[in-house]
Amino acid sequence: MLDWIKNINKEYPEFWKLYLSKFEAKSNRYIVLSTETSGLNPKKDVILSFGAIAVINDLIRIGDTFEVVILQYKYLHDNGLPNDFLIESKITKLAEPQAIQSFIDFIGNAVLVGHRIHFDIEMINAVLEKMECGRLKNEALDVEIMHQKLSDITNKSFSLEDLIKQYKIPLNEKSSASDDAYSIALLFLKLKSKLGFK
């Protein structure tokens, strides 16, 4: 009961209040998201990078993208990983709170799309919790679940590579979060068309 009262009186950061206000209207924008993480446990692991691209009216919007490397110094140090990719990469680099805030500003009230998207959402929610914000409110669509519905298969999982091959999406040699987001966007448009929803 006390937690509930605390949440009502809670003073959220400005960017979070702005985000919440965007849900008064429905969006026609899909944000296709891919994250690179240090592992599969939202309680212990961290997000290393984001790649996201917008889809509006069945068109992939190349100019409406988000790409960032998150500076996770503690993770890199604790795991003895080289800093080469941080130094070499021309991608924007931000500390975790700034990266998440920029990402929240970018997605607004869009529907999130991804491969096993609920894992990405849990990872983002774990960071939002540290920032004393709420949880993401966006609707989410998962390309793996869309494929399972289309194929009427519920007892088998499909990697992103499996789906890309099955739907004859051009395979990208490099595999950054942004490359994966673009491949997922192509896959999403094929599945969306086959499932016949707007």
C-alpha positions as CSV (number, residue, x, y, z in Angstrom):
1,M,0.0,0.0,0.0
2,L,2.8,2.4,0.9
3,D,4.6,1.8,-2.4
4,W,1.4,2.7,-4.3
5,I,1.2,6.0,-2.4
6,K,4.9,6.7,-3.0
7,N,4.4,6.1,-6.8
8,I,1.5,8.5,-7.0
9,N,3.5,11.3,-5.4
10,K,6.7,10.4,-7.2
11,E,8.4,13.2,-9.1
12,Y,9.6,11.7,-12.4
13,P,12.3,13.2,-14.6
14,E,11.1,15.7,-17.2
15,F,12.0,13.4,-20.2
16,W,9.8,10.6,-18.6
17,K,6.8,12.9,-18.1
18,L,7.1,14.0,-21.7
19,Y,7.2,10.4,-22.8
20,L,4.1,9.5,-20.8
21,S,2.2,12.4,-22.3
22,K,2.7,11.0,-25.8
23,F,0.3,8.1,-25.2
24,E,-2.8,10.2,-25.4
25,A,-2.7,9.6,-29.2
26,K,-2.1,6.4,-31.1
27,S,1.1,6.2,-33.3
28,N,1.3,5.0,-36.9
29,R,5.1,4.6,-36.4
30,Y,6.8,1.3,-35.8
31,I,10.3,1.3,-34.3
32,V,12.3,-1.8,-35.2
33,L,14.8,-2.3,-32.4
34,S,17.9,-4.5,-31.9
35,T,20.2,-4.4,-28.8
36,E,23.6,-5.9,-28.1
37,T,23.9,-6.9,-24.5
38,S,26.5,-8.5,-22.3
39,G,24.3,-11.5,-21.6
40,L,20.7,-12.6,-21.1
41,N,20.0,-11.6,-17.5
42,P,18.3,-8.2,-17.2
43,K,19.3,-8.1,-13.4
44,K,23.0,-8.6,-14.0
45,D,23.8,-7.8,-17.7
46,V,23.9,-4.5,-19.5
47,I,23.0,-3.0,-22.9
48,L,26.1,-2.3,-25.0
49,S,24.5,-0.8,-28.0
50,F,21.2,0.1,-29.6
51,G,20.2,0.1,-33.3
52,A,16.7,1.2,-34.3
53,I,14.9,2.3,-37.5
54,A,11.4,3.6,-38.1
55,V,8.8,2.0,-40.3
56,I,5.8,4.2,-41.4
57,N,3.1,3.3,-43.9
58,D,5.1,0.1,-44.9
59,L,8.2,2.1,-45.7
60,I,11.5,1.8,-43.9
61,R,12.6,5.4,-43.0
62,I,16.4,5.4,-43.5
63,G,16.5,9.0,-42.2
64,D,14.6,8.1,-39.0
65,T,17.2,6.0,-37.1
66,F,18.8,5.7,-33.7
67,E,22.2,4.2,-33.1
68,V,24.3,4.5,-30.0
69,V,27.1,2.7,-28.1
70,I,26.6,2.7,-24.4
71,L,29.8,3.3,-22.4
72,Q,29.8,0.5,-19.9
73,Y,33.2,1.0,-18.4
74,K,32.6,-1.2,-15.4
75,Y,31.5,-4.1,-17.7
76,L,34.5,-3.6,-20.0
77,H,37.0,-3.4,-17.1
78,D,35.5,-6.3,-15.2
79,N,35.5,-8.6,-18.2
80,G,38.9,-7.5,-19.5
81,L,37.5,-6.6,-22.9
82,P,39.5,-4.4,-25.2
83,N,38.4,-0.8,-25.8
84,D,39.1,-1.1,-29.6
85,F,35.5,-1.1,-30.6
86,L,34.8,2.0,-28.5
87,I,37.8,3.9,-30.0
88,E,37.3,2.7,-33.6
89,S,33.6,3.1,-33.8
90,K,32.2,6.3,-35.3
91,I,28.8,5.6,-33.6
92,T,27.6,8.1,-31.0
93,K,28.8,7.0,-27.5
94,L,26.8,7.9,-24.4
95,A,26.7,7.0,-20.8
96,E,23.8,4.7,-19.9
97,P,21.3,7.3,-18.5
98,Q,21.9,9.7,-21.5
99,A,21.6,6.8,-24.0
100,I,18.3,5.6,-22.5
101,Q,16.9,9.1,-22.3
102,S,17.8,9.7,-26.0
103,F,16.2,6.4,-26.9
104,I,13.0,7.2,-25.0
105,D,12.9,10.6,-26.8
106,F,13.3,8.8,-30.1
107,I,10.7,6.0,-29.7
108,G,7.9,8.2,-28.3
109,N,4.6,6.2,-28.4
110,A,5.6,4.0,-31.4
111,V,5.0,0.3,-31.5
112,L,8.3,-1.5,-30.8
113,V,9.2,-4.4,-33.1
114,G,12.1,-6.9,-32.7
115,H,13.3,-10.5,-32.5
116,R,12.5,-11.6,-28.9
117,I,11.6,-8.0,-28.3
118,H,10.3,-8.7,-24.7
119,F,13.9,-9.4,-23.7
120,D,15.0,-6.0,-25.1
121,I,12.1,-4.3,-23.2
122,E,13.1,-6.0,-20.0
123,M,16.7,-4.8,-20.4
124,I,15.5,-1.2,-21.0
125,N,13.1,-1.4,-18.0
126,A,15.9,-2.5,-15.8
127,V,17.8,0.7,-16.6
128,L,14.6,2.8,-16.3
129,E,14.2,1.4,-12.8
130,K,17.7,2.6,-11.8
131,M,16.7,6.0,-13.2
132,E,13.6,6.0,-11.0
133,C,11.2,6.0,-14.0
134,G,8.3,3.7,-14.8
135,R,8.3,0.8,-17.3
136,L,7.9,1.2,-21.1
137,K,4.3,1.6,-22.1
138,N,4.8,0.9,-25.9
139,E,3.0,-1.9,-27.6
140,A,5.4,-4.6,-28.9
141,L,5.4,-7.0,-31.8
142,D,7.8,-9.9,-32.1
143,V,8.8,-11.2,-35.5
144,E,9.5,-14.7,-34.1
145,I,5.9,-14.9,-32.8
146,M,4.5,-13.4,-36.0
147,H,6.3,-16.2,-37.9
148,Q,5.0,-18.9,-35.5
149,K,1.4,-17.6,-36.0
150,L,1.9,-17.6,-39.8
151,S,3.3,-21.2,-39.7
152,D,1.0,-22.4,-37.0
153,I,4.1,-23.6,-35.0
154,T,4.2,-22.8,-31.3
155,N,6.6,-25.4,-30.0
156,K,9.7,-24.4,-31.9
157,S,11.9,-21.3,-31.6
158,F,13.5,-19.5,-34.6
159,S,16.8,-17.6,-34.4
160,L,17.0,-14.3,-36.4
161,E,19.3,-16.1,-38.8
162,D,16.7,-18.8,-39.4
163,L,14.0,-16.3,-40.2
164,I,16.3,-14.2,-42.4
165,K,17.1,-17.3,-44.5
166,Q,13.5,-18.5,-44.6
167,Y,12.1,-15.2,-45.9
168,K,15.1,-14.7,-48.2
169,I,16.2,-11.4,-46.6
170,P,19.7,-10.4,-47.9
171,L,22.2,-11.5,-45.2
172,N,24.5,-8.7,-43.9
173,E,28.1,-9.7,-43.4
174,K,28.6,-7.3,-40.6
175,S,26.3,-7.7,-37.7
176,S,25.9,-4.5,-35.6
177,A,22.7,-3.7,-33.7
178,S,21.8,-1.3,-36.6
179,D,22.4,-4.0,-39.3
180,D,20.2,-6.4,-37.3
181,A,17.5,-3.7,-36.9
182,Y,17.4,-3.2,-40.7
183,S,17.1,-6.9,-41.4
184,I,14.3,-7.2,-38.8
185,A,12.5,-4.3,-40.5
186,L,12.6,-6.1,-43.9
187,L,11.4,-9.3,-42.2
188,F,8.7,-7.4,-40.3
189,L,7.3,-5.9,-43.6
190,K,7.2,-9.4,-45.2
191,L,5.4,-11.0,-42.1
192,K,3.0,-8.0,-41.7
193,S,2.0,-8.3,-45.4
194,K,1.5,-12.1,-45.2
195,L,-0.5,-11.8,-41.9
196,G,-2.5,-9.1,-43.6
197,F,-2.6,-6.5,-40.8
198,K,-2.1,-2.7,-41.1
